[in-house]
Amino acid sequence: MNSLIESLNFSTFGAALLLSAIGLWFTVVIHGIDRWSRRFFMSYFIIFLLCCLSNVVEMILQYYTAPRAVFIFLLLLESLLLSLPLLMLTAYLLHCCGENIRTSKLFHVVIGLWAVFIALLVSALFIDGFIYITPENQYFRGPLYPLPLIPIIAALVFNFAGTMRRRTRLSRKVFLAFLIAILPITAALIVHVFADVFLLIDVSYVLSALAMYSFILSDQIEQDRRQQQKIVKQQQEIAHERASVMVLQMRPHFIYNTLMSIYSLCRLDPQKAQQITMDFTNYLRKNFNAVATESTIPFSTELEHTRAYLAVEQAQYEDMLIVDYDTPFTNFRLPPLTLQPIVENAVKHSMNPNYESLHISIRTRRTDSVTEIIVEDTGPGFDLSNDSKPHITLKNIQQRLEMMCKGSMTITPRSGGGTVVKMTIP
């Protein structure tokens, strides 16, 4: 029977030692937890490791002749190590609530109770009523043995009350983590007042620490995820605001030239003037609709916007601007003001009455996993290394493609002169 109990004791301590080592390893290698929490849990699990090791050494010394002082030292060391997490729990609770530890009444009370425990622990060295050590290094509980447990249990009760009082300042997971860290240990120590359950205390400490660590880690990862989502949303809002500014800062000379063309055609070709007026109105309407849109839009809508813009430009440049459309695939979505500004960029920086006509080609094609939009022009091309306004516009488009639909954009020189802009959308 004794052999079975001893085997069970060694197995339990081995399990506690292994769990402590696993907890320490996870604390060191896993990312997503803040520096303060990482240091806290590293110290927490190191204390448990030392406690388990001292317990194992204590059990081994019972089979060999060892100085009585060494055995008593190990017993006191284990008791001291088991009391330290109480102070750490209080400090961590106050840290999570943003309170100053030095001015906290809760921390002062717990420190006072811990000091009483240390005083009683030291008294056990000189008063036989706490424990009896036999020549075989076997210890027995004296009538005063439960006395040092009272301040420890009281400190745990104060920690529990402090946690309940601050529950509105803690996230649900962190609140549960503190309850898991406090309640099982408190129950084990209350049982220990009446019976020797060192094994139960050690195991409850380690399991509570692991559970607490998992809850804290999960909560901080979730907070990081929410923070990342918030950052992405802010970036989307910034990109949308940039797009809005881009619309509101339409080229004054483009508007002026369009209105002057309409004015001249009202007398020379009223029907054509009406058509340009309709195209220009459609272009303006699409522009301002894009400002009010915060999500992706159908490609067909963006294509209509682009056609309206090009129709106005073709009415002014006539045969100098030739546009080819090859868009069999339109059943997909993309951010607003994506295709139209690219085409406008090509017209603005490639159109020159002194040169040959400008050809612009707009194509869509689909593969197994992506849809591609390809815009080619026969202009002189331009250098992407500087930070002029057209390049900032293209970077803004690229940023919105990535954030809003996981897309991408590449800009390459065209064989024979000009530029090729390719947008890829999953």
Backbone torsions as a table, in degrees:
resi	resn	phi	psi	omega
1	MET	NA	-46.3	178.1
2	ASN	-60.6	-37.7	179.3
3	SER	-63.6	-38.8	179.3
4	LEU	-66.1	-42.5	179.8
5	ILE	-64.3	-42.3	179.2
6	GLU	-63.7	-41.0	177.5
7	SER	-62.4	-40.2	178.7
8	LEU	-64.4	-40.7	179.1
9	ASN	-62.2	-48.7	179.6
10	PHE	-61.8	-40.3	179.6
11	SER	-63.6	-41.4	-179.0
12	THR	-66.5	-45.1	178.5
13	PHE	-64.7	-37.6	177.1
14	GLY	-62.5	-41.5	178.4
15	ALA	-64.9	-42.5	178.8
16	ALA	-63.5	-40.0	178.9
17	LEU	-64.5	-42.6	179.8
18	LEU	-65.6	-44.0	179.6
19	LEU	-63.3	-39.0	177.7
20	SER	-63.8	-42.2	179.1
21	ALA	-64.9	-40.7	178.4
22	ILE	-63.3	-44.6	178.8
23	GLY	-60.2	-42.2	178.8
24	LEU	-65.3	-41.6	-179.4
25	TRP	-63.5	-45.7	179.3
26	PHE	-63.1	-38.4	179.8
27	THR	-62.2	-36.8	-177.2
28	VAL	-75.8	-42.2	-168.4
29	VAL	-94.6	-26.6	-173.8
30	ILE	-83.3	133.3	177.2
31	HIS	-90.8	166.9	176.7
32	GLY	107.3	-2.7	179.5
33	ILE	-114.9	142.6	-175.1
34	ASP	-72.2	166.1	-173.0
35	ARG	-62.7	-42.3	-177.9
36	TRP	-62.0	-47.1	-179.9
37	SER	-65.2	-37.6	179.2
38	ARG	-62.5	-45.6	178.8
39	ARG	-63.8	-40.2	179.8
40	PHE	-59.0	-51.0	-176.4
41	PHE	-72.0	-31.3	174.5
42	MET	-61.9	-46.0	177.7
43	SER	-63.9	-40.1	-179.1
44	TYR	-58.9	-51.1	-176.8
45	PHE	-73.8	-31.1	175.3
46	ILE	-63.6	-40.2	177.1
47	ILE	-61.6	-42.7	179.3
48	PHE	-65.8	-38.6	177.1
49	LEU	-60.6	-46.4	179.5
50	LEU	-63.9	-38.7	179.6
51	CYS	-64.1	-44.7	179.3
52	CYS	-65.0	-41.0	180.0
53	LEU	-64.1	-42.3	178.7
54	SER	-64.3	-34.4	178.2
55	ASN	-67.6	-41.9	178.7
56	VAL	-64.5	-43.6	178.1
57	VAL	-61.8	-40.7	178.7
58	GLU	-60.5	-42.7	179.2
59	MET	-67.1	-36.8	179.3
60	ILE	-66.9	-39.0	-177.6
61	LEU	-66.0	-19.6	178.3
62	GLN	-68.5	-17.1	-179.1
63	TYR	-98.3	-6.2	-178.5
64	TYR	-129.4	159.0	177.8
65	THR	-76.8	115.1	-179.1
66	ALA	-134.1	150.7	179.0
67	PRO	-55.9	139.3	-179.6
68	ARG	-60.9	-35.3	-178.8
69	ALA	-62.9	-36.2	178.8
70	VAL	-64.8	-42.3	-179.2
71	PHE	-64.6	-43.8	179.1
72	ILE	-64.4	-40.0	178.6
73	PHE	-59.2	-42.9	179.9
74	LEU	-64.8	-39.2	178.3
75	LEU	-63.3	-45.0	179.7
76	LEU	-67.4	-38.5	178.7
77	LEU	-61.8	-43.4	179.4
78	GLU	-62.7	-42.8	179.2
79	SER	-64.0	-40.4	179.0
80	LEU	-65.1	-43.8	-179.7
81	LEU	-63.2	-38.2	-178.8
82	LEU	-70.0	-18.4	-179.8
83	SER	-87.8	-23.8	-175.7
84	LEU	-62.1	-40.2	179.7
85	PRO	-58.3	-20.8	177.6
86	LEU	-64.2	-46.6	177.8
87	LEU	-63.8	-39.4	-178.8
88	MET	-66.3	-40.0	178.4
89	LEU	-61.4	-43.7	179.5
90	THR	-62.0	-45.8	179.9
91	ALA	-61.7	-40.6	-178.5
92	TYR	-69.3	-37.7	177.1
93	LEU	-60.6	-46.0	-179.8
94	LEU	-66.3	-37.3	177.1
95	HIS	-62.2	-44.7	-179.7
96	CYS	-63.6	-28.6	-179.1
97	CYS	-93.5	0.2	177.9
98	GLY	73.4	25.9	-179.0
99	GLU	-97.0	153.9	177.4
100	ASN	-80.7	121.6	-177.2
101	ILE	-63.8	-39.0	-174.8
102	ARG	-65.3	-30.6	-176.8
103	THR	-102.1	4.2	-176.1
104	SER	-81.2	127.5	176.1
105	LYS	-65.7	-37.0	-179.7
106	LEU	-60.2	-45.4	-179.3
107	PHE	-65.7	-38.0	178.5
108	HIS	-64.4	-40.1	178.9
109	VAL	-64.7	-45.4	-179.0
110	VAL	-65.0	-40.3	177.0
111	ILE	-60.8	-42.7	179.0
112	GLY	-61.9	-44.6	178.7
113	LEU	-65.5	-37.6	178.0
114	TRP	-65.6	-37.7	177.7
115	ALA	-64.3	-39.6	175.9
116	VAL	-61.8	-42.3	178.6
117	PHE	-60.6	-44.5	179.8
118	ILE	-62.1	-41.5	179.5
119	ALA	-62.5	-41.9	178.1
120	LEU	-68.5	-34.6	179.3
121	LEU	-65.2	-41.9	177.3
122	VAL	-66.7	-37.0	178.7
123	SER	-61.3	-28.9	-179.3
124	ALA	-63.8	-19.7	178.0
125	LEU	-71.4	-25.0	-172.5
126	PHE	-114.9	-14.3	-177.9
127	ILE	-114.1	123.9	-176.3
128	ASP	-74.8	-9.3	-176.3
129	GLY	-73.7	-10.3	-179.7
130	PHE	-85.4	-59.3	178.8
131	ILE	-140.4	154.7	174.3
132	TYR	-117.7	130.2	177.8
133	ILE	-109.4	121.6	179.0
134	THR	-81.9	164.2	175.9
135	PRO	-58.8	-21.8	178.0
136	GLU	-89.1	14.2	-179.3
137	ASN	62.1	34.2	171.2
138	GLN	-99.1	134.9	-179.9
139	TYR	-111.0	150.6	178.6
140	PHE	-131.4	144.6	-179.1
141	ARG	-72.9	134.4	174.4
142	GLY	-96.0	176.8	-179.1
143	PRO	-64.5	-24.3	179.6
144	LEU	-91.9	1.2	-175.2
145	TYR	-55.6	-43.4	-178.0
146	PRO	-67.7	-15.1	-173.0
147	LEU	-58.6	-47.5	179.7
148	PRO	-65.7	-18.7	-179.1
149	LEU	-74.8	-23.7	-175.4
150	ILE	-63.1	-48.3	178.2
151	PRO	-64.9	-31.1	178.4
152	ILE	-67.3	-45.7	178.2
153	ILE	-63.4	-39.8	178.0
154	ALA	-62.3	-40.1	178.2
155	ALA	-63.1	-40.2	177.2
156	LEU	-64.2	-39.3	178.5
157	VAL	-63.9	-41.8	177.5
158	PHE	-64.8	-38.7	176.5
159	ASN	-62.3	-41.3	178.4
160	PHE	-63.1	-46.2	179.4
161	ALA	-63.3	-39.7	177.8
162	GLY	-64.5	-36.8	177.3
163	THR	-66.1	-44.8	179.6
164	MET	-62.9	-39.2	-178.6
165	ARG	-66.5	-31.2	-175.7
166	ARG	-102.0	14.8	-173.0
167	ARG	-63.2	-28.2	-179.8
168	THR	-72.8	-17.5	179.3
169	ARG	-96.0	0.0	179.5
170	LEU	-111.8	148.2	172.1
171	SER	-68.5	162.2	-176.9
172	ARG	-59.2	-42.0	-178.3
173	LYS	-68.5	-40.5	179.1
174	VAL	-67.4	-39.1	177.2
175	PHE	-60.4	-45.9	177.7
176	LEU	-63.9	-36.2	179.8
177	ALA	-60.9	-43.3	179.5
178	PHE	-67.8	-38.7	177.2
179	LEU	-62.4	-41.7	179.3
180	ILE	-65.4	-34.3	-179.6
181	ALA	-73.9	-27.6	-173.0
182	ILE	-96.9	-49.3	-168.8
183	LEU	-64.8	-48.4	-179.7
184	PRO	-61.0	-38.8	-179.9
185	ILE	-67.4	-41.2	178.2
186	THR	-60.4	-44.4	178.9
187	ALA	-62.2	-42.3	-179.4
188	ALA	-64.4	-39.9	-179.7
189	LEU	-70.2	-34.9	176.6
190	ILE	-64.4	-41.0	175.9
191	VAL	-64.3	-36.5	-178.0
192	HIS	-66.6	-21.9	175.7
193	VAL	-61.1	-34.0	-175.0
194	PHE	-103.9	-21.1	-178.5
195	ALA	-147.3	155.3	-178.0
196	ASP	-80.1	103.9	-177.4
197	VAL	-130.4	49.1	178.3
198	PHE	-56.0	-38.6	179.8
199	LEU	-60.5	-44.5	-179.2
200	LEU	-62.8	-38.9	179.8
201	ILE	-64.4	-48.1	-178.4
202	ASP	-61.3	-47.0	-178.2
203	VAL	-65.3	-41.4	-179.7
204	SER	-64.7	-36.3	176.4
205	TYR	-60.8	-49.8	-174.7
206	VAL	-67.8	-46.9	-179.4
207	LEU	-63.4	-39.4	177.6
208	SER	-63.9	-40.8	179.6
209	ALA	-64.1	-42.6	179.2
210	LEU	-64.1	-43.5	179.5
211	ALA	-64.1	-42.7	179.3
212	MET	-62.5	-43.7	-179.5
213	TYR	-61.5	-42.9	-178.9
214	SER	-64.3	-39.6	179.2
215	PHE	-67.3	-44.9	-179.2
216	ILE	-63.3	-44.6	-179.9
217	LEU	-62.0	-45.4	179.3
218	SER	-61.0	-41.8	-179.5
219	ASP	-65.2	-42.7	-177.8
220	GLN	-71.0	-35.6	175.5
221	ILE	-63.8	-41.1	178.8
222	GLU	-64.7	-40.4	177.3
223	GLN	-64.0	-41.3	177.5
224	ASP	-61.6	-41.0	179.5
225	ARG	-63.2	-43.8	178.6
226	ARG	-64.3	-37.8	178.6
227	GLN	-65.1	-40.7	177.6
228	GLN	-64.1	-41.1	177.4
229	GLN	-62.4	-39.0	178.7
230	LYS	-64.7	-41.8	178.8
231	ILE	-63.4	-44.5	179.0
232	VAL	-61.1	-42.3	179.2
233	LYS	-63.2	-41.6	178.1
234	GLN	-63.4	-39.8	178.0
235	GLN	-64.2	-38.1	178.1
236	GLN	-64.7	-40.8	179.7
237	GLU	-65.1	-40.4	178.5
238	ILE	-63.2	-44.5	179.7
239	ALA	-63.1	-39.2	179.4
240	HIS	-66.8	-39.4	178.2
241	GLU	-64.0	-38.7	177.2
242	ARG	-63.1	-40.9	178.4
243	ALA	-63.8	-38.2	179.4
244	SER	-64.5	-43.8	178.1
245	VAL	-62.2	-38.0	179.7
246	MET	-61.5	-38.0	178.7
247	VAL	-69.7	-44.5	-176.0
248	LEU	-69.4	-19.5	178.9
249	GLN	-102.1	43.5	177.6
250	MET	-58.9	148.4	-176.0
251	ARG	-59.6	119.6	-179.2
252	PRO	-59.2	-37.7	-177.2
253	HIS	-69.7	-28.4	177.0
254	PHE	-66.0	-45.2	178.8
255	ILE	-64.9	-44.2	-179.7
256	TYR	-61.1	-47.5	-178.7
257	ASN	-63.7	-38.6	179.9
258	THR	-64.4	-46.0	-179.2
259	LEU	-65.4	-37.0	178.5
260	MET	-68.1	-37.1	177.4
261	SER	-64.5	-41.9	178.2
262	ILE	-62.8	-42.2	-179.9
263	TYR	-60.3	-44.1	-178.5
264	SER	-69.0	-39.8	-177.2
265	LEU	-74.0	-18.9	179.1
266	CYS	-58.7	-30.3	179.6
267	ARG	-94.8	-40.6	-175.3
268	LEU	-81.5	-41.9	-176.3
269	ASP	-146.8	79.0	-175.8
270	PRO	-56.0	-36.1	-178.7
271	GLN	-65.8	-41.8	178.2
272	LYS	-68.3	-35.4	177.2
273	ALA	-62.0	-40.2	177.5
274	GLN	-63.0	-40.8	-178.4
275	GLN	-65.8	-43.5	178.8
276	ILE	-63.8	-41.2	178.3
277	THR	-59.3	-41.3	179.1
278	MET	-66.1	-44.2	179.4
279	ASP	-64.1	-41.5	-178.8
280	PHE	-67.8	-39.3	177.0
281	THR	-63.5	-42.5	178.3
282	ASN	-62.7	-40.9	178.3
283	TYR	-61.7	-47.2	179.6
284	LEU	-62.9	-41.9	179.9
285	ARG	-62.1	-43.6	178.8
286	LYS	-64.5	-37.8	179.1
287	ASN	-61.0	-50.3	-176.1
288	PHE	-73.5	-27.3	172.8
289	ASN	-65.3	-37.2	-179.8
290	ALA	-64.6	-34.0	178.8
291	VAL	-62.0	-37.8	-176.1
292	ALA	-84.5	-3.7	-176.8
293	THR	-98.7	125.1	-178.5
294	GLU	-105.3	-5.9	-179.7
295	SER	-118.1	-178.0	178.8
296	THR	-70.2	159.4	179.9
297	ILE	-128.0	161.2	176.2
298	PRO	-62.7	144.9	178.6
299	PHE	-60.5	-33.8	-179.8
300	SER	-60.1	-35.3	178.1
301	THR	-67.1	-45.1	178.6
302	GLU	-65.2	-34.7	179.2
303	LEU	-67.4	-39.8	176.8
304	GLU	-61.4	-41.3	177.3
305	HIS	-59.5	-44.2	-178.6
306	THR	-67.0	-42.6	178.7
307	ARG	-60.6	-41.8	-179.0
308	ALA	-62.9	-42.5	178.8
309	TYR	-63.4	-48.2	-177.3
310	LEU	-65.7	-32.5	178.5
311	ALA	-63.4	-39.3	177.9
312	VAL	-65.5	-44.3	-179.0
313	GLU	-66.5	-40.0	-179.8
314	GLN	-65.9	-32.2	178.1
315	ALA	-64.9	-29.0	-179.3
316	GLN	-88.3	-41.1	-176.6
317	TYR	-93.3	-14.3	178.2
318	GLU	53.7	-120.0	-173.8
319	ASP	-73.4	-7.2	179.0
320	MET	-74.7	-16.9	-179.1
321	LEU	-124.8	114.5	-179.0
322	ILE	-116.8	129.0	-176.8
323	VAL	-123.2	132.4	175.7
324	ASP	-114.3	133.3	177.3
325	TYR	-113.8	129.4	173.8
326	ASP	-138.9	79.6	-172.0
327	THR	-124.7	70.8	179.4
328	PRO	-71.1	-23.5	-177.7
329	PHE	-107.8	114.1	180.0
330	THR	-128.1	-0.4	-174.8
331	ASN	-87.9	66.4	175.2
332	PHE	-157.0	170.4	-175.9
333	ARG	-119.4	156.1	179.0
334	LEU	-155.2	165.2	179.1
335	PRO	-64.2	148.9	175.9
336	PRO	-66.1	158.0	-178.9
337	LEU	54.3	54.2	178.4
338	THR	-112.7	-59.8	-178.9
339	LEU	-74.4	-44.8	-173.4
340	GLN	-59.9	-46.1	179.1
341	PRO	-64.2	-30.2	178.1
342	ILE	-66.5	-44.7	178.8
343	VAL	-65.7	-42.2	179.4
344	GLU	-62.0	-39.1	177.2
345	ASN	-59.2	-42.9	-178.8
346	ALA	-63.7	-42.6	-179.5
347	VAL	-67.1	-45.8	-174.8
348	LYS	-61.9	-41.4	-172.1
349	HIS	-101.1	-1.9	-178.3
350	SER	-118.9	-19.5	-177.6
351	MET	-76.7	123.7	178.2
352	ASN	-146.4	114.2	-178.0
353	PRO	-58.6	-20.4	-178.4
354	ASN	-82.4	-11.2	-178.8
355	TYR	-108.2	-175.8	177.6
356	GLU	-68.7	167.3	-179.2
357	SER	-62.9	152.0	-179.7
358	LEU	-94.4	126.0	175.5
359	HIS	-103.0	130.2	175.5
360	ILE	-123.0	130.5	179.8
361	SER	-118.6	129.9	177.8
362	ILE	-119.3	117.9	-176.5
363	ARG	-131.4	153.0	169.5
364	THR	-128.4	143.9	174.8
365	ARG	-148.4	154.2	-173.9
366	ARG	-124.4	136.6	172.1
367	THR	-109.9	-168.1	-179.1
368	ASP	-66.1	-29.8	-172.3
369	SER	-121.8	-16.7	-175.4
370	VAL	-139.3	161.9	169.6
371	THR	-114.2	136.1	-178.0
372	GLU	-114.3	139.6	172.5
373	ILE	-116.7	122.3	-174.9
374	ILE	-120.7	123.9	177.4
375	VAL	-117.6	118.6	178.5
376	GLU	-117.3	144.3	173.4
377	ASP	-136.4	158.9	-178.3
378	THR	-101.9	22.1	-179.0
379	GLY	-73.7	-170.9	-177.2
380	PRO	-76.4	-10.3	-175.4
381	GLY	79.2	172.9	178.7
382	PHE	-153.9	161.8	-176.4
383	ASP	-85.4	126.2	-178.4
384	LEU	-88.1	-1.2	-172.7
385	SER	-81.1	-19.3	-178.8
386	ASN	-91.4	176.4	-174.9
387	ASP	-113.3	37.3	178.9
388	SER	-71.3	169.1	-173.8
389	LYS	-56.7	-44.8	-179.9
390	PRO	-60.6	-36.1	-179.5
391	HIS	-71.3	-36.0	175.6
392	ILE	-62.5	-39.5	177.3
393	THR	-60.2	-45.6	-179.4
394	LEU	-65.9	-38.1	177.7
395	LYS	-65.0	-36.3	177.5
396	ASN	-64.6	-41.5	177.2
397	ILE	-62.5	-44.6	179.8
398	GLN	-61.4	-41.8	-180.0
399	GLN	-63.6	-43.9	-179.4
400	ARG	-68.7	-34.3	175.4
401	LEU	-60.4	-43.9	-178.4
402	GLU	-67.0	-43.9	-173.9
403	MET	-76.8	-37.6	-170.6
404	MET	-92.3	-25.0	-179.5
405	CYS	-146.5	20.1	177.1
406	LYS	58.0	27.9	-178.4
407	GLY	-91.2	-176.2	-179.8
408	SER	-148.7	166.2	179.7
409	MET	-144.9	136.5	176.7
410	THR	-125.9	146.4	179.0
411	ILE	-126.8	120.8	-177.0
412	THR	-134.4	155.8	175.4
413	PRO	-67.1	146.9	178.0
414	ARG	-92.8	139.8	177.6
415	SER	-63.0	124.0	-178.1
416	GLY	94.1	2.2	178.8
417	GLY	106.9	144.0	-179.2
418	GLY	110.1	-166.8	-174.4
419	THR	-135.3	145.6	173.8
420	VAL	-121.2	121.6	177.1
421	VAL	-111.5	122.8	-179.1
422	LYS	-120.7	123.5	173.9
423	MET	-106.8	133.6	-178.7
424	THR	-119.1	126.3	-177.9
425	ILE	-124.9	123.6	178.9
426	PRO	-60.7	NA	NA
